[in-house]
Amino acid sequence: MYIIKVKGKAKIPDYIQIRDENFVLVAYFRADRPMKNIEKFGLEGKEEEMEKLIKELPFGKLQKLEL
């Protein structure tokens, strides 16, 4: 899976996109709110790691999601 942080403008908040190996969007959520249904993506128990990654992730740079 891949992750990218999208910068919001004005009243639109920053968002996180998670995409599969074919770059199909599988999750889209606000960067300042925790993911819901994280277990759907096989990431249960990795909430703290995801929060840290999201804070450090640069805007607009697609990265392989490896936790």
N, C-alpha and C positions, 0 to 999 in steps of 0.2 A: 504494500500500500504506500501511497504518497500523501504528503501533507503540504499545504500552502497557506500562508497568512495573507489575507486581503485587507488593505487599508481602507477604512471607511472615510466618507467625506461629510462635513457639516454634521447633520443629525444622524447620519447612518453610521452605526458602530463598525468596529473591525470584526472580520469574520474569519473562521478557519474552515478550510475545505479538506476533506479526506477523500482520496480517489484510489480506485483499485489499480491493478496492473495494466489494465487497458485504458486508464485515465478516466473511467466513468465515475461520476460523482456518487459517493456512497454516504457521505455525511457532510452537513453544512450547519455550523452553529456559531454563535457569538463567541469571540475570544475571551470576553470577561465573564462568561457563564460556563459552568461545568457541562460536559457532554451528558446527555440522557441516553439510556440504553447502550452504555459503553460495551456491555457484554455481547451485543450483536456483532461487534467487530473483533471479538477475541482479545479485548483490551481490559477485561475485568481484573481488578487488583493493581492496575497500573495508572490509577488516577493521578497520583502525585507526580509520577514521571511525565505524564501528559501535560500537567499544569506547568511544570518546569520547562518543558520543551516549548510550549506555546509562548511563554514569557520571553524566551531567548530566541525564538524563531524570527528571522528577518522578514520584512514584508516583501511579497512578490517573488520569493525564491522557492521553487518546488524542490522538496527534499524527500528522500526515501524515508518512510516511517519505520524506524527500527527501535523497538523498546525491549 
